[in-house]
Amino acid sequence: MKSVIRKAVICLSLAIGMLVSAACTFVLLEPEQVQPESRQAQPECPLPTGVAPPADAQVTAQQVEDGNASLTDFALAARDNHVSVLQGERAVEQTLYLRCLFRQEGSPWRSGSTYLVQLTPDGRVYVHAQQMSLSGRQLNPVIYAAILHALGIDPAALTDPAAAMAAFAAAVQGDGGPFNVPNIADASGYATIFFTGSVQRPTVLLAGFELDASHLIPISDEALDYGDPAITAGEVVDRATLKAFVTAAGEYIVELLESDDPVARSNVLAKARVTLRDPNGPWRDGSVYLSVMDRASKLIQFHGGFPDRFELRQGGISRDIATGELIVDQLIAAAESGPEGGFWEYYFDNPADDSDSAEVPKVGYARVFTGHIPLPDGGAFPYEFIVNSGYYPTPESE
């Protein structure tokens, strides 16, 4: 069965264009001991201007935790809420807002061990409400087979592109069901499915599955394309190398998004999260890493250093300790300062230096990238994103 599922995953990747929304934007923000007033000034999940909030949750995670609602009811309510959002006029912005709520502890969608996980059709983690550091990783094929069966899908159908799409379309007409893999710890929950808007991408929605790294295949078993940047994270030592590094990252992401290769396009966001975050790859080295933010909503879509803290959340809670300015404001101003972005300097604690008293100057570079995501009808979906990184100068690099 395992070999069948692995073959099915490969074939499905070739078949389904995993097109991402305009939310594919990257920005670097950093962890900080935030003052209470800054938290109050910057809500964790801000509602975008002019966007109506999604309908109230009919069943909440807290009700499940209290024993007053079933996991089935919670999962189906979450599915229906998402479908409703996708039918709205501002679907992209509402979806970003809803995913942020999914991540927020104490929201209607997350309480204790009750939370939501979204998978791509080929069984890759797309959104993990509790551990975004796992996003992009491939689920154990045995577990994914059980999830597919819960949806009423024969895993063998995924080996044929047309049969795969037909199977997912049929599954959307039902409610899904519970799944359980007895010989794998905590591999149980409830699975349902919905289709995203214009790109018509199947999204598998899981509730009650306490998914952790033990449920994923090792990164060493993945077939990943890291690109070939002229400057790697480990080679960033001054402004010139920082700019080249960020530029290479932005171009790498655009190439994946706009590629005619269905494999690259289908796994663009998921696989990019793995490659950009891998400490053994070219895009992360110590305190040098990348991050991505939605330019319009300021919600962070990827963070190479601290995904669990920042991804799918609002930027703008970290402040320059010297000026008190929000770092995100400085960052966006630099990115929008010209067609090639710009640099800025700020003060922030270097996590690699315990003696710096949080007064080490840091140099950041940010740039806006734009592109168009191909759609099934031959059109393209416009998007904008900001890529950012930074380094701590040394006397040798000045």
Secondary structure, 3 states (H helix, E strand, C coil): CHHHHHHHHHHHHHHCCCCCCCCCCECCCCCCCCCHHHHHHCCCCCCCCCCCCCCCCCCCHHHHHCCCCCHHHHHHHHHHHHHHHHCCCCHHHHHHHHHHHHHCCCCCCCECCECEEEECCCCEEEEECCCHHHCCCEECHHHHHHHHHHCCCCHHHHHCHHHHHHHHHHHHCCCCEEEECCCCCCCEEEEEEEECCCCCCEEEEEECCCCCHHHECCHHHCCCCCCCCCCCHHHCCCHHHHHHHHHHHHHHHHHHHHCCCHHHHHCHHHHHHHHHHCCCCCCCECCECCEEEECCCCEEEEECCCHHHHCCEECCCCECCCCCCEHHHHHHHHHCCCCCCEEEEEECCCCCCCCCCCCCEEEEEEEEEEEEEECCCCCEEEEEEEEEEEECCCHHHC
